[in-house]
Structures are given as structure tokens and as C-alpha cells.
């Protein structure tokens, strides 16, 4: 599965803690992250993480584009709801795209942990079926 990891500044320590705790599960998947969050995860865990730009510099939009191209299967976005973000429209668009494309989305540690535990138990394998069905549709339209 392709998993996007994003954390606002005040949530980066929590993201590192979450990813470190589920490192054994995540090492089997393809990880994407916005700039600083991705670097913090790499430094703490040694996991391979494809890093996009920082969120305010377009990283949220880059991940949104991957979602709309069916290249992301899960998003963990630890948001700071108490701090104004200069790129709030980009954040809102990313959350909307996750809903439109039915991407499992966690916006806090509690739901992040549930998604990662579910990932480890195979409870989100329906995304693999979705990908397979999408390829069949593309092949029949030729």
C-alpha cells in the first residue's frame, strides 16, 4: 500500500512516535511524506520515505494529486486544529480529495493508530481489490 504521512509543526513529534511504534508494519509499504515530516521519520526510523515539498510550499497539493491519480491508499495527517495554517485551502482540498476517492484518513493519533493496526491485520486490503478492479476497467476500455 502507498501511505501518505503529513504532520503540522506541533504534531511532528507525535508522528515520529506513531511511525516508530508501527515501523515493523510500515516497512512493508511505500511511504510518502511532506518535506520536514518525511525527514524526521527517516532520521528516527531509517524507513525509506519519498519526500514531497513542505506542506506550505505545495507538498499537500502534491499528495492531493497522487490521491486523485489513485496512487495513495491511506493518509495519516496529524493536524494541529488550534493553530492557523497559511495554506489552509490546500489542507481542506486534501481532506476533500480523501473523501471523494474513499481514502482512509486519520487526522489524529487515535485514528492513526487504528488505521495502522488495521493495516497490520489486513483490514484495508479492499484497496488492493479496488486497484485490481480499476486496472480491469482500464483494460476493457481499450
Helices and strands as residue ranges (DSSP letters): E 2-7, G 9-11, H 12-21, H 23-26, E 30-33, H 35-45, E 49-51, G 55-57, H 59-68, E 74-78, H 88-100, E 104-106, H 109-121, H 126-140
